Amino acid sequence: MTTIAIGPTSVAFDEQLTINDDLILNGFKDKVRLRKNEIFCIAGVPIMDDLIEWWDTGCEPTEAPVAEWDLMVWDGHVWTSYSHERPYAVRLPLPYAMGTGSHYAMAALHLGYTPERAVRLAAELDPYTGDKVETFDYGD
């Protein structure tokens, strides 16, 4: 899968995306998208355009894309999460991590690691987290 870690002022993620042990994405562009003051992060199948269109049209649960996905959105004020199992907004507590390495990343975040260091730690311990990490600052 992947690992995404969110702190109070930045988000970090690896470049790898796996499903059923198969590497399906080895790059950043389909995992995180920046738009004005918004950040979209996806874990699961790479359907970023479909999820952003769903977001733009109001996130109607009955219109959610049919696939296995998790979406986290920074709207300029708060982080919210949606998933194929729960296609409605849930406000995320910070720090937060998701993906196969999320347990490692959450422990690291709670120990004071930056999101980038948390994802790097997850990459050392989780075979589904890639070792190339990207970070975006979004807060003060």
Contacts in CASP RR format, 6 or more apart in sequence:
PFRMAT RR
TARGET T0000
AUTHOR 0000-0000-0000
METHOD contacts of the structure
MODEL  1
MTTIAIGPTSVAFDEQLTINDDLILNGFKDKVRLRKNEIFCIAGVPIMDD
LIEWWDTGCEPTEAPVAEWDLMVWDGHVWTSYSHERPYAVRLPLPYAMGT
GSHYAMAALHLGYTPERAVRLAAELDPYTGDKVETFDYGD
1 17 0 8 1.000
1 18 0 8 1.000
1 19 0 8 1.000
1 43 0 8 1.000
1 44 0 8 1.000
1 99 0 8 1.000
1 100 0 8 1.000
1 101 0 8 1.000
1 128 0 8 1.000
2 13 0 8 1.000
2 14 0 8 1.000
2 16 0 8 1.000
2 17 0 8 1.000
2 18 0 8 1.000
2 31 0 8 1.000
2 43 0 8 1.000
2 44 0 8 1.000
2 99 0 8 1.000
2 100 0 8 1.000
2 128 0 8 1.000
2 129 0 8 1.000
2 130 0 8 1.000
3 13 0 8 1.000
3 14 0 8 1.000
3 97 0 8 1.000
3 98 0 8 1.000
3 99 0 8 1.000
3 100 0 8 1.000
3 101 0 8 1.000
3 102 0 8 1.000
3 104 0 8 1.000
3 105 0 8 1.000
3 119 0 8 1.000
3 122 0 8 1.000
3 123 0 8 1.000
3 126 0 8 1.000
3 128 0 8 1.000
3 129 0 8 1.000
3 130 0 8 1.000
4 11 0 8 1.000
4 12 0 8 1.000
4 13 0 8 1.000
4 31 0 8 1.000
4 41 0 8 1.000
4 43 0 8 1.000
4 72 0 8 1.000
4 97 0 8 1.000
4 98 0 8 1.000
4 99 0 8 1.000
4 102 0 8 1.000
4 119 0 8 1.000
5 11 0 8 1.000
5 12 0 8 1.000
5 13 0 8 1.000
5 95 0 8 1.000
5 96 0 8 1.000
5 97 0 8 1.000
5 102 0 8 1.000
5 105 0 8 1.000
5 106 0 8 1.000
5 108 0 8 1.000
5 109 0 8 1.000
5 115 0 8 1.000
5 116 0 8 1.000
5 118 0 8 1.000
5 119 0 8 1.000
5 122 0 8 1.000
6 72 0 8 1.000
6 79 0 8 1.000
6 92 0 8 1.000
6 94 0 8 1.000
6 95 0 8 1.000
6 96 0 8 1.000
6 97 0 8 1.000
6 115 0 8 1.000
7 94 0 8 1.000
7 95 0 8 1.000
7 96 0 8 1.000
7 109 0 8 1.000
7 114 0 8 1.000
7 115 0 8 1.000
8 94 0 8 1.000
8 95 0 8 1.000
8 139 0 8 1.000
9 137 0 8 1.000
9 138 0 8 1.000
9 139 0 8 1.000
9 140 0 8 1.000
10 114 0 8 1.000
10 115 0 8 1.000
10 116 0 8 1.000
10 135 0 8 1.000
10 136 0 8 1.000
10 137 0 8 1.000
10 138 0 8 1.000
10 139 0 8 1.000
11 32 0 8 1.000
11 39 0 8 1.000
11 41 0 8 1.000
11 74 0 8 1.000
11 115 0 8 1.000
11 135 0 8 1.000
11 136 0 8 1.000
11 138 0 8 1.000
12 114 0 8 1.000
12 115 0 8 1.000
12 116 0 8 1.000
12 118 0 8 1.000
12 119 0 8 1.000
12 133 0 8 1.000
12 134 0 8 1.000
12 135 0 8 1.000
12 136 0 8 1.000
13 28 0 8 1.000
13 31 0 8 1.000
13 32 0 8 1.000
13 41 0 8 1.000
13 119 0 8 1.000
13 133 0 8 1.000
13 134 0 8 1.000
14 119 0 8 1.000
14 122 0 8 1.000
14 123 0 8 1.000
14 129 0 8 1.000
14 130 0 8 1.000
14 131 0 8 1.000
14 132 0 8 1.000
14 133 0 8 1.000
14 134 0 8 1.000
15 25 0 8 1.000
15 26 0 8 1.000
15 27 0 8 1.000
15 28 0 8 1.000
15 31 0 8 1.000
15 130 0 8 1.000
15 132 0 8 1.000
15 133 0 8 1.000
15 134 0 8 1.000
16 23 0 8 1.000
16 25 0 8 1.000
16 26 0 8 1.000
16 27 0 8 1.000
16 128 0 8 1.000
16 129 0 8 1.000
16 130 0 8 1.000
16 132 0 8 1.000
17 23 0 8 1.000
17 24 0 8 1.000
17 25 0 8 1.000
17 26 0 8 1.000
17 27 0 8 1.000
17 30 0 8 1.000
17 31 0 8 1.000
17 43 0 8 1.000
17 44 0 8 1.000
17 46 0 8 1.000
18 24 0 8 1.000
18 128 0 8 1.000
19 44 0 8 1.000
19 45 0 8 1.000
19 68 0 8 1.000
24 45 0 8 1.000
24 46 0 8 1.000
25 31 0 8 1.000
25 46 0 8 1.000
27 132 0 8 1.000
28 134 0 8 1.000
30 42 0 8 1.000
30 46 0 8 1.000
30 48 0 8 1.000
31 41 0 8 1.000
31 42 0 8 1.000
31 43 0 8 1.000
31 46 0 8 1.000
31 48 0 8 1.000
32 39 0 8 1.000
32 40 0 8 1.000
32 41 0 8 1.000
32 42 0 8 1.000
32 134 0 8 1.000
32 136 0 8 1.000
33 39 0 8 1.000
33 40 0 8 1.000
33 48 0 8 1.000
33 52 0 8 1.000
34 40 0 8 1.000
34 136 0 8 1.000
35 52 0 8 1.000
37 74 0 8 1.000
37 75 0 8 1.000
37 76 0 8 1.000
38 73 0 8 1.000
38 74 0 8 1.000
38 75 0 8 1.000
38 76 0 8 1.000
39 73 0 8 1.000
39 74 0 8 1.000
39 136 0 8 1.000
39 138 0 8 1.000
40 48 0 8 1.000
40 51 0 8 1.000
40 52 0 8 1.000
40 55 0 8 1.000
40 71 0 8 1.000
40 72 0 8 1.000
40 73 0 8 1.000
41 71 0 8 1.000
41 72 0 8 1.000
41 73 0 8 1.000
42 48 0 8 1.000
42 51 0 8 1.000
42 69 0 8 1.000
42 70 0 8 1.000
42 71 0 8 1.000
42 72 0 8 1.000
43 69 0 8 1.000
43 70 0 8 1.000
43 98 0 8 1.000
43 99 0 8 1.000
44 67 0 8 1.000
44 68 0 8 1.000
44 69 0 8 1.000
44 70 0 8 1.000
45 67 0 8 1.000
45 68 0 8 1.000
45 69 0 8 1.000
47 65 0 8 1.000
47 67 0 8 1.000
47 69 0 8 1.000
50 65 0 8 1.000
51 65 0 8 1.000
51 69 0 8 1.000
51 71 0 8 1.000
54 60 0 8 1.000
54 63 0 8 1.000
54 64 0 8 1.000
54 65 0 8 1.000
55 71 0 8 1.000
55 73 0 8 1.000
57 63 0 8 1.000
59 82 0 8 1.000
59 87 0 8 1.000
59 88 0 8 1.000
59 89 0 8 1.000
61 87 0 8 1.000
61 88 0 8 1.000
64 82 0 8 1.000
64 84 0 8 1.000
64 87 0 8 1.000
65 84 0 8 1.000
66 84 0 8 1.000
67 84 0 8 1.000
68 84 0 8 1.000
69 83 0 8 1.000
69 84 0 8 1.000
70 81 0 8 1.000
70 82 0 8 1.000
70 83 0 8 1.000
70 84 0 8 1.000
70 98 0 8 1.000
70 99 0 8 1.000
71 81 0 8 1.000
71 82 0 8 1.000
71 83 0 8 1.000
72 79 0 8 1.000
72 80 0 8 1.000
72 81 0 8 1.000
72 82 0 8 1.000
72 92 0 8 1.000
72 96 0 8 1.000
72 98 0 8 1.000
73 79 0 8 1.000
73 80 0 8 1.000
73 81 0 8 1.000
73 82 0 8 1.000
74 138 0 8 1.000
76 138 0 8 1.000
78 91 0 8 1.000
78 92 0 8 1.000
79 91 0 8 1.000
79 92 0 8 1.000
79 94 0 8 1.000
79 96 0 8 1.000
80 89 0 8 1.000
80 90 0 8 1.000
80 91 0 8 1.000
80 92 0 8 1.000
81 89 0 8 1.000
81 90 0 8 1.000
81 91 0 8 1.000
81 92 0 8 1.000
81 98 0 8 1.000
82 88 0 8 1.000
82 89 0 8 1.000
82 90 0 8 1.000
95 106 0 8 1.000
95 109 0 8 1.000
95 110 0 8 1.000
95 115 0 8 1.000
95 118 0 8 1.000
96 106 0 8 1.000
96 109 0 8 1.000
97 103 0 8 1.000
97 105 0 8 1.000
97 106 0 8 1.000
97 109 0 8 1.000
97 118 0 8 1.000
97 122 0 8 1.000
100 126 0 8 1.000
100 128 0 8 1.000
100 129 0 8 1.000
101 122 0 8 1.000
101 125 0 8 1.000
101 126 0 8 1.000
101 128 0 8 1.000
101 129 0 8 1.000
102 122 0 8 1.000
104 118 0 8 1.000
104 121 0 8 1.000
104 122 0 8 1.000
104 125 0 8 1.000
104 126 0 8 1.000
105 115 0 8 1.000
105 118 0 8 1.000
105 119 0 8 1.000
105 121 0 8 1.000
105 122 0 8 1.000
106 118 0 8 1.000
108 117 0 8 1.000
108 118 0 8 1.000
108 121 0 8 1.000
108 122 0 8 1.000
109 115 0 8 1.000
109 118 0 8 1.000
113 121 0 8 1.000
114 135 0 8 1.000
115 135 0 8 1.000
116 133 0 8 1.000
116 135 0 8 1.000
119 129 0 8 1.000
119 133 0 8 1.000
120 131 0 8 1.000
120 133 0 8 1.000
122 129 0 8 1.000
123 129 0 8 1.000
123 130 0 8 1.000
123 131 0 8 1.000
123 133 0 8 1.000
END
